[in-house]
Amino acid sequence: MRESRVLKKLRAGEIVSCLKINLSDARVAEIAAISGFDCVWTDQEHIGQDWSILASNIWATKAHDTDILVRVPKGSYSDFIRPLELDATGIMVPHIMNLAEAELIVGMTRFHPTGRRPIDGGNSDGAYTALDFNEYLVQANQQRFVIFQIEDPEPLNELEEIAALDGYDMLFFGPGDFSQGIGAPGEWNHPELIAARKRVAEVARRHGKFAGTVGGPGNANELIAMGYQFISMGADVVGIKNYCQDLVSAFTKSSAAGSKNSYMNT
């Protein structure tokens, strides 16, 4: 089984970069991989991607030794394990609400002795049965990561217990939904949000888990100082939107200046 670039860097104490991908075309994921991101994050919670699209994104990142993280929908065990069987390097489960839910997900996504994830081995992650059966179970537990997303105020009541649970790798703080959950949507400097962001990182590290969140060039240093090792630095749609707006703005200024000096005015 191919080694996880993300886990290798995290276990060495290094910082991991990630780019969120909203667009379906695998060439976007490939561009991100070629550019040097450690990980590409694709999404099935909010984006209607079918399995063939997900598979093509996985192939595109594998070709450049870049990990791919799939945020799964909250559903059955099949929704959780299919990305792994397609050879995604990790999954992120949104809206973990309590310890009981976290325990259930570990049981569905890890093989023996940690959990009872349903076994196939005949797919890409098992090298289509080329991997020894028991070696497949060991490597899948060691080289594939599971992330719990903390993006609501409710799980904070059991955050210590969730963090102490064996069988997953990272707590990921989601500020967007958390701001809505505390009744302050979009207030990124709200005291409760700031306190929760700090607490997630502290608790994760105290219990031997990695901490991840969304950020950007403007606050990456702050997040790293806070204890975050995995930072999603932006999104494809944000980059394209900004680029298009910059081009239109430049064109508007040029065309306005040009119209005043146009040959039609002479």
C-alpha positions in Angstrom: 0.0 0.0 0.0 1.4 3.4 -0.9 2.7 5.4 2.0 0.7 8.5 3.2 2.6 11.7 2.6 0.4 13.5 5.1 1.0 10.9 7.9 4.7 10.8 7.2 5.1 14.5 7.6 2.8 14.8 10.6 4.5 12.0 12.4 7.8 13.7 11.8 6.5 16.9 13.4 6.2 18.8 10.1 3.4 21.1 8.9 1.0 19.8 6.1 -0.5 22.0 3.4 -3.9 21.2 1.8 -6.1 22.7 -0.9 -9.9 22.3 -1.0 -11.2 21.2 -4.4 -14.8 22.0 -5.3 -14.5 21.5 -9.0 -15.0 18.1 -10.5 -12.3 18.0 -13.2 -9.4 15.9 -12.1 -7.0 18.3 -13.8 -7.7 20.8 -11.0 -6.5 18.2 -8.5 -3.5 17.4 -10.7 -2.6 21.1 -10.9 -2.7 21.3 -7.1 -0.5 18.2 -6.8 2.0 19.5 -9.3 2.1 22.8 -7.5 3.4 21.1 -4.4 0.5 20.7 -2.0 0.8 17.8 0.4 -2.9 17.0 0.2 -5.9 17.8 -1.9 -9.3 17.8 -0.1 -12.3 16.8 -2.2 -15.9 16.7 -0.9 -19.0 14.5 -0.9 -20.8 16.3 1.8 -21.7 19.4 -0.1 -20.8 18.5 -3.7 -22.6 16.0 -5.9 -19.6 14.1 -7.2 -20.2 10.6 -8.4 -17.8 7.8 -7.7 -16.1 7.9 -11.1 -15.2 11.5 -10.6 -13.8 10.7 -7.2 -11.8 7.9 -8.7 -10.3 10.1 -11.4 -9.3 12.7 -8.7 -7.6 9.9 -6.7 -5.6 8.8 -9.8 -4.6 12.3 -10.5 -3.1 12.9 -7.1 -1.5 9.5 -6.8 0.4 10.2 -10.0 2.2 13.0 -8.2 2.6 11.4 -4.7 0.1 13.7 -3.2 -2.5 12.6 -0.7 -6.2 13.0 -1.2 -8.7 13.6 1.6 -12.4 12.9 1.0 -15.0 14.6 3.3 -17.7 11.9 3.4 -21.4 12.4 3.8 -22.9 11.4 7.1 -24.4 8.1 6.1 -23.9 4.3 6.2 -20.5 2.5 6.6 -20.4 2.2 2.8 -20.2 6.0 2.5 -17.2 6.0 4.8 -15.2 3.1 3.4 -15.7 3.4 -0.4 -13.3 6.4 -0.8 -10.7 4.3 1.1 -11.3 1.3 -1.2 -10.8 3.6 -4.2 -7.4 4.4 -2.5 -8.1 7.8 -1.0 -5.5 8.4 1.6 -7.9 9.7 4.2 -11.5 10.5 5.0 -13.0 13.3 7.1 -16.3 12.8 8.8 -18.2 16.1 9.4 -20.2 17.2 12.4 -19.0 14.7 15.0 -21.5 15.4 17.8 -20.5 13.1 20.7 -18.3 10.3 21.9 -20.8 7.6 21.0 -20.8 8.7 17.4 -17.0 8.9 17.3 -16.8 5.3 18.7 -19.2 4.0 16.1 -17.2 5.6 13.2 -13.9 4.1 14.4 -15.6 0.7 14.5 -16.7 1.2 10.9 -13.5 2.6 9.4 -10.7 0.6 11.1 -9.8 -3.0 10.7 -9.1 -5.5 13.5 -7.9 -5.1 16.2 -9.2 -1.5 16.4 -12.5 -1.9 14.7 -14.6 -4.1 12.4 -14.5 -2.3 9.1 -16.0 -4.5 6.4 -13.2 -6.2 4.4 -12.9 -6.6 0.6 -9.3 -6.3 -0.4 -10.2 -6.6 -4.1 -10.1 -2.9 -4.8 -7.4 -0.3 -5.5 -6.3 0.1 -1.8 -5.7 -3.7 -1.6 -3.9 -3.8 -4.9 -6.8 -5.9 -6.3 -5.9 -8.8 -3.9 -2.2 -8.5 -4.6 -1.6 -7.5 -1.0 -1.5 -10.3 1.6 -4.8 -10.4 3.4 -3.4 -9.7 6.9 -0.8 -7.2 5.6 -3.6 -5.3 4.0 -5.4 -4.9 7.3 -2.2 -3.7 9.0 -1.2 -1.2 6.3 -4.7 0.2 6.0 -4.8 1.0 9.7 -1.3 2.5 9.6 -1.2 4.4 6.2 -4.8 5.7 5.9 -6.0 8.5 8.1 -9.4 9.2 9.7 -10.3 12.8 10.7 -13.2 13.9 12.9 -14.5 17.3 12.2 -15.4 19.4 15.2 -17.7 22.2 13.9 -20.4 22.4 16.4 -20.5 23.5 20.1 -22.2 20.3 21.2 -19.1 17.9 21.1 -17.1 20.3 23.2 -18.8 18.8 26.2 -17.1 15.5 25.5 -14.0 16.8 23.6 -11.5 15.3 26.1 -13.1 11.8 25.8 -13.4 12.1 22.0 -9.7 13.1 21.7 -8.6 10.2 24.0 -10.4 7.6 21.8 -8.1 5.3 19.8 -8.5 4.6 16.1 -8.5 7.9 14.4 -5.8 10.5 13.7 -7.0 14.1 13.7 -9.4 16.6 15.1 -10.3 19.2 12.5 -11.9 22.5 13.6 -14.5 23.9 11.2 -15.1 27.6 12.0 -17.9 28.2 9.5 -20.5 25.9 10.9 -19.3 26.5 14.4 -20.0 30.2 14.1 -23.5 29.4 13.0 -23.9 26.9 15.9 -23.1 29.6 18.5 -25.6 32.0 16.8 -22.8 34.3 15.3 -22.6 33.3 11.7 -19.5 34.7 10.0 -18.1 36.4 13.1 -14.6 35.0 12.9 -13.4 37.0 15.8 -16.2 35.9 18.2 -14.7 35.0 21.6 -16.4 31.6 21.7 -15.0 30.7 18.2 -11.5 31.8 19.1 -11.6 29.9 22.4 -12.9 26.7 20.7 -10.2 26.9 18.0 -7.5 27.0 20.6 -9.1 24.3 22.7 -9.4 21.8 19.8 -5.7 22.1 19.1 -4.7 21.9 22.7 -6.9 18.9 23.5 -5.9 17.0 20.3 -2.2 17.4 21.0 -2.6 16.4 24.7 -4.1 13.1 23.6 -1.7 12.3 20.8 -3.9 13.4 17.9 -3.1 15.9 15.2 -5.0 19.1 14.8 -6.2 20.5 11.5 -8.3 23.5 10.4 -8.9 25.9 7.5 -6.6 29.0 7.2 -4.7 31.0 4.7 -1.5 33.0 4.2 -2.8 35.7 6.5 -3.2 33.5 9.6 -1.1 30.4 8.9 1.7 31.4 11.4 -0.9 32.0 14.1 -2.5 28.6 13.6 0.8 26.8 13.6 1.8 28.6 16.8 -1.6 27.4 18.2 -0.6 23.8 17.5 -2.2 23.1 14.2 -0.1 20.9 11.9 -2.6 20.4 9.0 -3.9 23.6 7.4 -6.2 23.8 4.4 -4.8 27.0 2.8 -7.6 27.8 0.3 -9.9 26.5 -2.4 -9.8 26.2 -6.1 -13.0 28.2 -6.6 -11.6 31.1 -4.4 -8.5 31.3 -6.6 -10.4 31.2 -9.8 -13.0 33.8 -8.6 -10.2 36.1 -7.4 -8.3 35.7 -10.7 -11.4 36.5 -12.8 -12.4 39.5 -10.6 -8.8 40.9 -11.0 -8.9 40.4 -14.7 -12.3 42.1 -15.0 -11.2 45.0 -12.8 -8.1 45.5 -14.9 -10.1 45.3 -18.1 -12.7 47.8 -16.8 -10.0 50.3 -15.9 -8.2 49.9 -19.3 -11.4 50.1 -21.3 -12.6 53.2 -19.4 -9.2 54.9 -20.0 -9.1 53.7 -23.6 -12.6 55.0 -24.4 -11.5 58.6 -23.6 -8.6 58.3 -26.0 -10.4 56.3 -28.6 -9.9 57.2 -32.3 -13.7 57.7 -32.3 -13.2 60.8 -30.1 -10.7 62.4 -32.4 
